[in-house]
Amino acid sequence: MTGPIETPVVFSCGTESLLGIVHQSHSPCDLGVLTVVAGGPQYRAGVGRGLVSLGRELSARGVHVMRFDHRGLGDSSGEFLGFEHLAEDIQAAIYAFQRQVPELKRVVLWGGCDAASGIMIHACKLPEVVSVVVGNPFVSSEVTQAAVTRRHYFKRLGEWSFWRKVLSFEYDFGAYFASGLSKLGFNKTPAAEALPVSSKTPPIKRSKHFIDKMLYGLEQFNGSVLFLMSGQSLVSKEFDELVARAPAWEKAYGRRGNKRVDLPDADQAFSSQDSKAKVNEAILQWVEELATTRDS
């Protein structure tokens, strides 16, 4: 038997054309993994071709995978709208995935950083999505960033490797601490005084902050969540800071059925070969557990 089939697919999202690659396993399976790309200069291959590796390894072991470029990234047309506006892109990709793999009924979403944030916002709106895997979700705020940065800087002050670089003039000592003070919020320019608002002025309608949208999405999602967290990522530490500070987040994060896997040596993008292998194995095991649960 030949290996898994890799098929390019072009599909519509509104008036735009999106491109994806389906890794179709020869094994019958109603469950598949759809990868969501983080924003910025990335596309469906992922950092260090990590998503290519995932697609080929999982499909060789019985799990269908689809990678795609959402609007404004890679080879897809349109404008990049950001992770808060991915629901239509993901839904269109799911339909394209199902057309290519007709037995596909259930979908697991996988994404890291702001793609993880987008998944947490939108998964509850997508009926085919039964579970999500998120890596180092992006939840940056002034409060969490300052707390995490403070601990990072104080920890570095106690490490000989830091002082060795200082003594060998590898650091611009003044610039290093100026940067630290800025990140800790000690040298911010005072905000301008707010202008008085007339009683006749209609109130400003403020949109919900993306972190609140993530919490709401997580609370509304009926499926299970696997968190893959990197030990060398400040973004990961910010997420942990948020969960520790907010009871509502702690409750949603710790809900029964959710699971966490820590990768102590991994960076934010899981860019090393070892990290990519561990991510692939963790996702494969998670999907196999979901398949077993359905079959039992």
C-alpha positions as CSV (number, residue, x, y, z in Angstrom):
1,M,0.0,0.0,0.0
2,T,1.2,3.5,-0.8
3,G,1.5,6.2,1.8
4,P,-1.1,8.7,2.8
5,I,-2.6,10.9,0.0
6,E,-1.6,14.6,0.0
7,T,-4.1,16.6,-2.0
8,P,-4.2,20.4,-2.6
9,V,-7.6,21.9,-2.3
10,V,-8.9,25.4,-3.3
11,F,-12.1,26.5,-1.6
12,S,-14.1,29.7,-1.1
13,C,-14.5,31.8,2.0
14,G,-17.0,34.6,1.1
15,T,-15.6,36.1,-2.0
16,E,-12.0,34.9,-1.4
17,S,-10.1,31.8,-2.5
18,L,-8.3,29.8,0.2
19,L,-5.7,27.1,-0.4
20,G,-5.1,24.0,1.8
21,I,-3.5,20.6,1.8
22,V,-5.3,17.5,2.9
23,H,-3.3,14.6,4.3
24,Q,-5.7,11.7,3.9
25,S,-5.0,8.5,5.7
26,H,-5.9,5.1,4.1
27,S,-7.4,4.0,7.5
28,P,-11.1,4.7,7.9
29,C,-11.6,7.4,10.5
30,D,-14.4,9.9,11.2
31,L,-12.0,12.2,13.1
32,G,-9.6,14.6,11.6
33,V,-7.2,17.4,12.7
34,L,-7.5,20.9,11.1
35,T,-4.5,23.1,11.7
36,V,-4.9,26.9,12.2
37,V,-1.9,29.1,11.3
38,A,-0.8,31.9,13.7
39,G,-0.8,35.4,12.3
40,G,2.3,37.2,11.1
41,P,4.8,35.9,8.4
42,Q,3.5,32.3,8.6
43,Y,1.6,30.0,6.3
44,R,0.2,26.5,6.2
45,A,3.7,24.8,6.5
46,G,4.1,26.2,10.0
47,V,7.3,27.2,11.8
48,G,10.2,25.0,10.6
49,R,7.6,23.1,8.5
50,G,6.1,21.8,11.8
51,L,2.6,21.5,10.4
52,V,3.9,19.6,7.4
53,S,5.6,17.1,9.8
54,L,2.3,16.9,11.8
55,G,0.2,16.2,8.7
56,R,2.5,13.5,7.4
57,E,3.1,11.7,10.7
58,L,-0.5,11.7,11.8
59,S,-1.9,10.6,8.4
60,A,0.6,7.8,8.3
61,R,-0.7,6.6,11.6
62,G,-4.4,6.7,10.7
63,V,-5.5,10.3,11.3
64,H,-6.6,12.7,8.5
65,V,-5.1,16.2,8.7
66,M,-5.8,19.4,6.8
67,R,-3.5,22.4,6.7
68,F,-4.7,25.7,5.2
69,D,-4.0,29.4,4.7
70,H,-6.8,31.6,6.0
71,R,-7.6,34.9,4.3
72,G,-4.6,37.2,3.8
73,L,-1.9,34.6,4.6
74,G,0.2,32.3,2.4
75,D,-1.4,31.6,-0.9
76,S,-5.0,32.6,0.1
77,S,-6.5,35.8,-1.2
78,G,-8.1,38.5,0.8
79,E,-7.2,40.7,3.8
80,F,-5.7,39.3,7.0
81,L,-8.4,40.1,9.6
82,G,-6.6,38.8,12.7
83,F,-7.3,35.9,15.0
84,E,-10.5,37.5,16.4
85,H,-12.2,37.0,12.9
86,L,-11.3,33.4,12.0
87,A,-14.7,31.7,12.4
88,E,-15.7,31.9,8.7
89,D,-12.2,30.8,7.5
90,I,-12.2,27.7,9.8
91,Q,-15.8,26.8,8.9
92,A,-15.0,27.0,5.2
93,A,-11.9,24.8,5.7
94,I,-14.0,22.2,7.6
95,Y,-16.4,22.0,4.7
96,A,-13.5,21.6,2.3
97,F,-12.0,18.9,4.5
98,Q,-15.3,17.0,4.6
99,R,-15.7,17.2,0.8
100,Q,-12.2,15.7,0.4
101,V,-12.8,13.1,3.2
102,P,-16.5,12.2,3.1
103,E,-16.4,10.0,6.2
104,L,-15.1,12.9,8.3
105,K,-17.7,13.9,10.9
106,R,-15.6,15.2,13.8
107,V,-12.8,17.8,13.8
108,V,-10.0,18.7,16.3
109,L,-8.5,22.1,15.9
110,W,-4.8,22.7,16.5
111,G,-3.0,26.0,16.7
112,G,-0.5,27.9,18.8
113,C,0.0,31.5,20.0
114,D,-2.7,33.8,18.6
115,A,-4.1,30.9,16.5
116,A,-4.8,29.2,19.8
117,S,-6.5,32.4,21.0
118,G,-8.7,32.4,17.9
119,I,-9.5,28.8,18.3
120,M,-10.6,29.4,21.9
121,I,-12.8,32.3,20.8
122,H,-14.5,30.5,17.9
123,A,-14.6,26.7,18.5
124,C,-17.9,26.9,20.4
125,K,-19.5,28.3,17.2
126,L,-18.5,25.3,15.0
127,P,-20.7,22.2,15.4
128,E,-18.2,19.8,13.8
129,V,-15.4,20.7,16.4
130,V,-15.4,18.2,19.2
131,S,-12.1,19.1,20.8
132,V,-9.2,21.6,20.5
133,V,-5.5,21.5,21.1
134,V,-4.0,24.9,21.9
135,G,-0.3,25.8,22.3
136,N,0.8,28.7,24.5
137,P,-2.4,30.8,24.0
138,F,-1.7,34.5,23.5
139,V,-3.4,36.5,26.4
140,S,-0.9,39.4,26.8
141,S,-2.0,42.3,28.9
142,E,-0.1,45.0,30.9
143,V,-0.8,43.2,34.2
144,T,0.3,39.7,33.2
145,Q,3.2,41.0,31.1
146,A,4.5,43.1,34.0
147,A,4.2,40.2,36.5
148,V,5.9,37.7,34.3
149,T,8.6,40.1,33.2
150,R,9.4,41.0,36.8
151,R,9.9,37.4,37.7
152,H,12.1,36.9,34.6
153,Y,14.3,39.8,35.3
154,F,14.7,39.0,39.0
155,K,15.6,35.4,38.1
156,R,18.2,36.6,35.6
157,L,19.8,38.8,38.2
158,G,20.5,35.6,40.3
159,E,22.1,33.7,37.4
160,W,25.8,33.6,36.9
161,S,25.4,33.3,33.1
162,F,23.8,36.8,33.2
163,W,26.6,38.4,35.2
164,R,29.2,36.7,33.1
165,K,27.8,38.4,30.0
166,V,27.6,41.7,31.9
167,L,31.3,41.5,33.0
168,S,32.4,40.6,29.5
169,F,30.5,43.6,28.2
170,E,28.1,41.5,26.1
171,Y,25.2,43.5,27.4
172,D,24.6,47.2,27.3
173,F,23.9,47.3,31.0
174,G,22.0,50.6,30.9
175,A,19.9,49.6,27.9
176,Y,19.1,46.3,29.5
177,F,17.7,47.8,32.6
178,A,16.0,50.6,30.8
179,S,14.2,47.9,28.7
180,G,13.3,46.1,31.9
181,L,11.9,49.2,33.5
182,S,9.8,49.9,30.4
183,K,8.4,46.3,30.4
184,L,7.6,46.6,34.1
185,G,5.7,49.8,33.5
186,F,8.0,52.1,35.6
187,N,8.8,54.7,32.9
188,K,5.6,55.0,31.0
189,T,4.5,58.5,29.9
190,P,1.4,59.6,31.9
191,A,-1.8,59.2,30.0
192,A,-3.4,62.4,28.8
193,E,-6.3,63.7,30.9
194,A,-9.6,62.5,29.7
195,L,-11.8,65.1,28.0
196,P,-15.2,65.9,29.6
197,V,-18.1,64.2,27.9
198,S,-21.3,66.2,27.3
199,S,-24.5,64.7,28.6
200,K,-25.8,64.9,25.1
201,T,-22.9,62.8,23.7
202,P,-24.0,59.2,23.1
203,P,-22.0,56.6,25.0
204,I,-19.2,54.9,23.2
205,K,-20.0,51.3,22.4
206,R,-16.8,49.3,23.4
207,S,-16.2,45.9,21.9
208,K,-15.4,43.1,24.3
209,H,-11.7,42.6,24.9
210,F,-10.2,39.5,23.1
211,I,-9.3,37.9,26.4
212,D,-12.9,38.1,27.6
213,K,-13.9,36.6,24.2
214,M,-11.5,33.7,24.8
215,L,-12.9,33.1,28.3
216,Y,-16.5,33.2,27.0
217,G,-15.6,30.8,24.1
218,L,-13.9,28.4,26.5
219,E,-16.9,28.4,28.9
220,Q,-19.3,27.8,26.0
221,F,-17.3,25.1,24.3
222,N,-18.7,21.6,25.0
223,G,-15.6,19.7,23.9
224,S,-12.4,18.9,25.7
225,V,-9.2,21.0,25.5
226,L,-5.6,19.9,25.4
227,F,-3.1,22.6,26.4
228,L,0.5,22.2,25.2
229,M,2.6,24.6,27.2
230,S,6.3,25.5,26.6
231,G,8.7,26.0,29.5
232,Q,10.8,28.6,27.6
233,S,7.9,30.8,26.5
234,L,7.0,34.0,28.3
235,V,3.6,33.9,26.5
236,S,3.0,30.5,28.2
237,K,3.9,32.0,31.5
238,E,1.5,35.0,30.9
239,F,-1.3,32.5,30.3
240,D,-0.5,30.8,33.6
241,E,-0.5,34.2,35.3
242,L,-3.9,35.0,34.0
243,V,-5.3,31.6,35.1
244,A,-3.8,32.1,38.6
245,R,-5.3,35.6,39.0
246,A,-8.8,35.0,37.7
247,P,-11.2,32.5,39.3
248,A,-13.4,32.4,36.2
249,W,-10.4,31.5,34.0
250,E,-9.2,28.9,36.6
251,K,-12.6,27.2,36.5
252,A,-12.9,27.1,32.7
253,Y,-9.3,26.0,32.3
254,G,-9.6,23.2,34.9
255,R,-12.9,21.8,33.7
256,R,-13.2,18.1,33.7
257,G,-11.9,16.5,30.4
258,N,-9.3,19.2,29.9
259,K,-5.6,18.2,30.0
260,R,-2.3,19.9,30.0
261,V,1.1,18.7,28.7
262,D,4.2,20.6,29.6
263,L,7.2,20.7,27.3
264,P,9.9,22.2,29.6
265,D,12.6,22.8,26.9
266,A,10.2,24.0,24.2
267,D,10.1,27.6,22.9
268,Q,7.0,29.6,22.0
269,A,6.8,28.1,18.5
270,F,7.9,24.5,19.4
271,S,10.6,25.1,16.8
272,S,13.1,22.4,17.7
273,Q,13.0,18.9,16.2
274,D,12.5,17.4,19.7
275,S,9.6,19.8,20.4
276,K,7.9,19.1,17.1
277,A,8.1,15.4,17.7
278,K,6.6,15.7,21.2
279,V,3.8,17.9,19.9
280,N,3.0,15.4,17.2
281,E,3.0,12.6,19.7
282,A,0.8,14.5,22.1
283,I,-1.8,15.4,19.5
284,L,-1.8,11.8,18.1
285,Q,-2.4,10.3,21.6
286,W,-5.1,12.9,22.2
287,V,-6.9,12.1,19.0
288,E,-6.6,8.3,19.6
289,E,-8.2,8.8,23.0
290,L,-11.1,10.7,21.5
291,A,-11.6,7.9,18.9
292,T,-11.5,5.3,21.6
293,T,-14.0,7.2,23.7
294,R,-16.4,7.5,20.8
295,D,-16.0,3.8,20.0
296,S,-16.6,2.6,23.6
